[in-house]
């Protein structure tokens, strides 16, 4: 069995579990990684599902600011068990592509690709192996197959959790690849009504439990007289209405915006916030990914060269430290207030913090750097195992 073609390159079919197009973080991730792998002449197709085949591919690529590559979309049908059917279709596509490897973020697709004798690498963003759902069952079956070529985890904490579950898994077939981000393609800023005597701080993201929107509101409430203005990008009108906290007058909500416009807001912020909490629920099974997460917006903040105040959680500390961010206790509003005032009163410090974060991003956390690292691993340690 080989993971490389006759020219020494892997022929990768990338099987996602993403709705394309959408502004979900997992869709942004797979589109950016698809482009990075295609740039290395290794991608033979990115598989996802779509609500309408009428979508223009050019508009999809424009939406994510990517170059064109082979995007293989499966029509989503409103039928019971669609995920199982999609996995079956994705596995057949991997075979039809004459893939040397299927790189999977979809256990259903991985299992079906293996039925067609296609070796698989599976990327984890949560401890799916502990799930009681059919997804977890398919994944556990994949891990028993001789066709499992490797495992990618989004953080060291998730890697350690996997090794606790599967202690005999060969460590040379296991790699950590943190998330990544593109650099802003321009410095365009939206007018957010900035006043010179105020610090303008921003959050970009969802309102899912544990993401920290309630915490931001609490911090805003105790800084109403501190010359600090809060800006929140994300959340539907229903999400905003459902907030059960009284909203202070120093916070502005902009709702959901297309991903390609996110940097226009980030560029306008003086400081960016990452208020992840210890527990964070996501997915159909409401899995707790708080200890494992590698948030896409952290890398986007770094790419923009913004000073960051972030929750002091192990998975976040794998990426930033006190040289590249201010790290504070996730659930202590007074500590967040103190950090904000420190940055408000010291422009030189916050400029230096943002500059160091940007330098770190350029060195380690671009999509091309992530694809290069994974490609080297696939063609090195993993390939030698097969």
C-alpha positions in Angstrom: 0.0 0.0 0.0 1.3 3.4 -0.9 0.2 6.9 0.1 2.0 8.5 -2.9 1.5 8.6 -6.7 4.3 7.6 -9.2 5.7 11.2 -9.0 6.1 10.9 -5.2 3.1 13.2 -4.3 0.0 12.2 -2.4 -3.3 12.2 -4.3 -5.6 13.5 -1.6 -9.4 13.5 -1.7 -10.4 15.7 1.2 -13.7 14.5 2.7 -15.4 17.2 4.8 -18.6 17.1 6.8 -19.3 20.7 5.8 -22.2 22.5 4.2 -20.8 24.5 1.3 -21.4 27.4 1.1 -22.0 28.5 4.7 -20.2 30.8 7.1 -19.6 28.1 9.7 -16.0 27.8 10.9 -15.7 24.2 9.7 -16.6 25.3 6.1 -14.1 28.2 6.2 -11.5 25.8 7.5 -11.9 23.1 4.7 -12.1 25.7 1.9 -8.9 27.3 3.0 -7.2 24.0 3.5 -8.5 22.8 0.2 -6.8 25.7 -1.5 -3.6 25.2 0.3 -3.4 21.5 -0.6 -4.4 22.3 -4.2 -1.5 24.9 -4.3 0.8 21.9 -3.6 -0.6 19.9 -6.5 -1.8 17.3 -4.0 -5.6 17.8 -3.9 -7.7 15.8 -6.3 -11.0 17.0 -4.8 -12.7 18.5 -1.8 -16.0 16.8 -1.1 -18.8 18.6 0.8 -22.5 18.8 0.6 -24.7 21.7 -0.6 -28.3 22.8 -0.3 -28.5 23.7 -4.0 -26.5 22.6 -7.0 -27.4 26.0 -8.5 -24.7 27.7 -6.6 -22.0 29.2 -8.9 -18.6 27.7 -8.1 -17.0 31.0 -8.9 -19.2 32.8 -6.3 -18.3 30.1 -3.7 -14.6 30.7 -4.3 -15.1 34.4 -4.1 -17.0 34.1 -0.9 -13.9 32.5 0.8 -11.4 34.6 -1.1 -9.7 31.4 -2.5 -8.4 30.4 -5.9 -10.3 27.8 -7.8 -9.7 24.0 -7.2 -11.7 20.8 -7.7 -14.8 21.2 -5.5 -17.0 18.1 -5.5 -20.4 18.9 -4.0 -23.0 16.4 -3.2 -26.7 17.5 -3.2 -28.1 17.5 0.4 -31.5 15.8 0.5 -34.1 16.2 3.4 -34.1 12.4 4.1 -33.5 10.4 7.3 -30.0 9.2 7.5 -28.6 11.7 5.0 -25.2 11.7 6.7 -24.9 7.9 6.1 -25.8 8.3 2.5 -23.4 11.3 2.1 -20.6 9.2 3.6 -21.3 6.4 1.1 -21.2 8.9 -1.8 -18.0 10.5 -0.5 -16.2 7.2 -0.1 -17.1 6.3 -3.8 -15.8 9.7 -4.9 -12.5 9.0 -3.2 -12.3 5.7 -5.1 -13.3 7.3 -8.4 -10.6 10.0 -7.9 -8.0 7.2 -7.7 -6.9 8.7 -4.4 -3.8 7.5 -2.7 -5.3 8.8 0.5 -8.6 10.2 1.8 -8.1 13.0 4.3 -11.3 13.0 6.4 -13.1 15.2 8.7 -16.1 12.9 8.4 -16.1 9.5 10.0 -18.9 8.3 7.7 -16.8 9.2 4.7 -13.7 7.6 6.2 -15.4 4.3 6.9 -16.8 4.2 3.4 -13.5 5.1 1.7 -11.9 2.2 3.6 -14.5 -0.1 2.1 -13.0 0.9 -1.2 -9.5 0.1 0.1 -8.5 3.8 0.2 -6.2 4.6 3.2 -7.5 7.3 5.5 -6.1 10.1 7.7 -8.8 11.4 10.1 -8.6 14.9 11.5 -10.2 15.5 14.9 -11.5 18.7 16.4 -13.3 17.0 19.3 -13.2 13.6 21.2 -15.5 12.0 18.7 -14.3 8.5 19.8 -16.3 9.0 23.0 -19.5 9.9 21.3 -22.5 7.5 21.7 -23.8 8.6 18.3 -23.5 6.6 15.0 -20.7 9.0 14.1 -18.7 7.7 17.1 -19.5 4.1 16.2 -18.2 4.6 12.6 -15.1 6.3 14.0 -14.3 3.5 16.4 -14.6 1.0 13.5 -12.2 3.1 11.5 -9.6 3.1 14.2 -9.6 -0.8 14.1 -8.9 -0.9 10.4 -5.4 -1.5 8.9 -6.3 1.3 6.5 -6.1 4.0 9.1 -3.0 5.8 7.9 -2.9 8.6 10.5 -4.6 10.9 13.0 -4.5 14.7 13.1 -5.6 16.5 16.2 -6.3 20.3 16.4 -4.5 20.7 19.7 -2.0 18.9 22.1 -4.7 18.5 24.7 -6.9 16.6 22.1 -3.8 14.5 21.1 -3.3 13.5 24.8 -7.0 12.7 25.1 -6.8 10.4 22.1 -3.7 8.6 23.4 -5.5 8.1 26.7 -8.3 6.4 24.7 -6.0 4.5 22.3 -2.6 4.2 24.1 -1.1 1.7 21.7 -1.7 3.9 18.6 1.7 4.4 16.8 2.8 7.9 17.7 4.6 8.4 14.3 1.1 8.2 12.8 -0.2 11.0 15.0 0.4 14.7 14.5 -0.9 18.0 16.0 -1.9 20.7 13.5 -3.4 23.8 15.0 -5.9 25.9 13.1 -4.7 28.7 10.8 -5.7 31.9 9.0 -5.1 33.9 5.9 -3.6 37.4 6.2 -6.0 40.2 5.5 -5.7 41.0 1.8 -6.2 44.7 2.5 -6.4 47.2 5.4 -10.0 48.3 4.7 -11.9 49.2 7.8 -15.6 49.6 8.3 -16.8 52.8 10.1 -17.8 51.6 13.5 -18.3 55.1 14.9 -14.9 55.2 16.6 -14.2 58.0 19.0 -10.6 59.0 19.7 -10.9 59.0 23.5 -12.2 55.4 23.6 -10.7 51.9 23.3 -12.7 50.0 20.8 -12.7 46.2 21.5 -14.3 43.5 19.4 -15.4 39.9 19.4 -16.1 37.9 16.2 -17.9 34.5 16.6 -21.0 32.6 17.4 -23.2 32.8 20.5 -23.0 29.1 21.2 -22.7 28.1 24.9 -19.2 28.5 26.2 -18.0 30.9 23.4 -18.2 33.7 26.0 -20.8 36.2 24.7 -22.5 36.3 28.1 -19.1 37.0 29.7 -18.5 39.9 27.3 -21.8 41.5 28.3 -20.8 41.2 32.0 -17.4 42.8 31.3 -19.1 45.6 29.3 -21.5 46.2 32.2 -18.7 46.9 34.7 -16.8 49.2 32.2 -19.5 51.6 31.2 -17.6 54.5 32.7 -14.2 53.4 31.5 -14.1 54.8 28.0 -14.3 51.3 26.5 -16.7 50.5 23.6 -17.6 46.9 22.8 -18.4 45.6 19.2 -19.8 42.1 18.6 -19.8 40.5 15.1 -21.9 37.4 14.9 -25.2 36.0 16.2 -28.5 36.1 14.5 -31.3 38.5 15.4 -32.9 35.6 17.4 -29.6 35.0 19.2 -29.4 38.6 20.3 -33.0 38.7 21.4 -32.5 35.5 23.4 -29.8 37.0 25.6 -31.1 37.0 29.1 -28.8 39.7 30.4 -29.6 43.4 30.4 -27.5 45.0 27.6 -25.3 47.9 28.7 -25.1 51.0 26.5 -21.5 50.5 25.5 -22.0 47.4 23.4 -23.0 47.3 19.7 -24.2 44.2 17.8 -23.6 43.9 14.1 -25.1 40.4 13.5 -23.7 37.8 11.1 -21.6 39.0 8.2 -20.0 37.1 5.3 -16.6 35.6 6.2 -14.9 37.7 3.5 -16.0 40.9 5.3 -14.9 39.8 8.8 -11.5 41.5 8.5 -13.1 44.8 7.7 -14.4 44.8 11.3 -11.3 43.3 12.9 -9.2 45.9 11.2 -11.3 48.6 12.9 -10.9 47.1 16.4 -8.2 48.3 18.8 -8.3 45.1 20.7 -9.8 41.6 20.0 -11.4 39.4 22.6 -11.3 35.6 22.8 -13.5 34.8 25.9 -13.8 31.0 25.6 -15.0 29.3 28.7 -13.9 26.1 30.4 -16.9 24.3 29.0 -18.1 24.8 25.4 -20.9 22.8 23.8 -21.2 22.2 20.1 -22.5 19.7 17.5 -25.5 17.5 17.3 -24.4 15.6 20.4 -23.6 18.8 22.3 -20.1 17.6 22.9 -17.9 19.6 25.3 -14.9 20.8 23.3 -13.8 23.6 25.7 -10.5 21.9 26.7 -9.6 21.0 23.1 -10.6 23.9 20.9 -8.2 25.8 18.5 -10.5 28.7 17.6 -10.3 30.0 14.0 -10.8 33.6 15.2 -7.7 33.5 17.4 -5.6 33.0 14.3 -7.5 35.6 12.4 -6.9 38.1 15.2 -3.2 37.2 15.0 -3.1 37.6 11.2 -4.5 41.1 11.5 -1.8 42.1 14.0 -4.3 42.9 16.8 -3.6 42.8 20.5 -5.6 40.0 22.0 -7.1 39.3 25.4 -7.8 35.6 25.6 -8.9 33.1 28.2 -6.1 31.3 29.9 -7.0 27.8 28.7 -4.5 25.0 27.9 -5.4 24.7 24.2 -5.2 28.5 23.7 -1.8 28.6 25.6 -0.5 26.2 23.0 -0.7 29.0 20.5 -0.2 32.3 22.4 1.6 33.3 25.5 2.2 36.4 27.5 4.4 37.8 24.7 1.6 37.5 22.1 -1.6 38.0 24.1 -2.9 39.0 27.5 -4.1 35.7 29.1 -6.7 36.0 31.9 -9.0 33.8 33.8 -12.0 32.9 31.6 -14.7 33.6 34.1 -13.4 36.6 36.1 -14.9 39.9 34.7 -12.8 42.1 37.0 -9.6 40.5 35.6 -10.8 41.2 32.0 -11.6 44.8 33.0 -8.1 45.2 34.4 -6.6 43.9 31.2 -8.7 46.2 29.0 -7.7 49.2 31.1 -4.0 48.2 30.8 -4.3 48.2 27.0 -6.4 51.3 26.9 -3.7 53.3 28.8 -0.7 51.9 27.0 -0.8 52.2 23.2 2.8 51.3 22.7 2.3 48.0 24.7 -0.8 47.0 22.7 1.0 47.8 19.4 3.9 45.6 20.4 1.6 42.8 21.5 -0.2 42.9 18.1 3.1 43.0 16.2 4.5 40.0 18.0 1.2 38.1 17.4 1.4 38.8 13.7 5.0 37.7 13.5 4.1 34.4 15.2 1.2 33.9 12.8 3.4 34.4 9.7 6.0 32.0 11.0 3.6 29.1 12.1 -0.1 29.6 11.5 -0.8 30.3 7.8 -2.8 27.8 5.8 0.2 27.1 3.6 2.4 26.4 6.6 -0.2 24.0 7.9 -0.6 22.2 4.5 3.2 22.0 4.1 3.6 20.4 7.6 0.9 17.9 7.0 2.2 17.1 3.5 5.7 16.5 4.8 4.3 14.2 7.5 2.1 12.3 5.0 5.0 11.7 2.6 7.4 10.9 5.4 6.5 9.1 8.7 3.1 8.1 7.6 4.0 6.8 4.2 6.8 4.7 5.6 4.2 2.9 7.8 2.4 1.7 4.6 
